């Protein structure tokens, strides 16, 4: 699969040509046929995320950008990065939390999750509605979303019932 910008445009065009629509995790039923849930787990580069968001907006497609609040590679709170995250939301994309359960002590996973949700909501000035786990196969999937009314995109109804494709390399 071609994960370049040209590849993304082709993927969007191909799905549209065969009748698919692009759906939002928090607004759609994953069991409805012919839907694409386009998402980006932003582990490394917020500037590239903004480029992808702009490209997708030019194609009239919405996606969900999951921000890794605990990233060692970028500071989501810096003025530049905060502006980028808000711009992604402002052009019509959803922003969710990309949660790393190992970002703090194991006995504080729930508290860390709540803290990161609150931090991202404070930055955006609105509630987030969904989250994804960082490296879920490595760390397992604690059940955090239900208690906070957030859509867990790794929940069975999304992850096991749909075809899943990723550009992520195994580490």
C-alpha positions, 0 to 999 in steps of 0.5 A: 500500500502506498502511504504517500500523499498521492497514495492517500488521494488515490485511496480516498478516490478508490473508496468513493468510486466503489461507494464508501463514505468516510465516517467519524468514530464517535458519530457512526455505527461501525456495523453500517456497511461501506464506511471508512474510519480514517485515523492517524496516531500522531506519535512523531510529527505534528507538522506532518499530521497537519499536512495530512489533515490539509490534504484530506480536507482538500479531498473533503474527507474527515479523519481522527487525529489521535494526539500522544500527549505523553510523546517524548518526540514533541511537546503538545503544549508548546505554542507551535504544537498547540496551534497545530493541534487546534488547526487540525480540529478547526479545519474539520477533523476530530482530535482524540487522545493517543494514550500510552498506558506505560506513560506513568506507573501501572497503579495510576493508569486510570488517573493518568488517562483522566489527566491526559483527557483533561489536558487535551480537552483544555488545549482544544476548549472542547470535549474529545470523544475518542481515544486509541491506545499506543502499542496496544498489542505490547501492553494490553488494553485496559478498559478505560473509555467506557467509564469516561464515555469515550469511544475506544477505537480498539474496542471489539466493535471497531477493531475486530469487525472491520478490515484494519490497515496500518502504515505503522512498523512493528517495533 
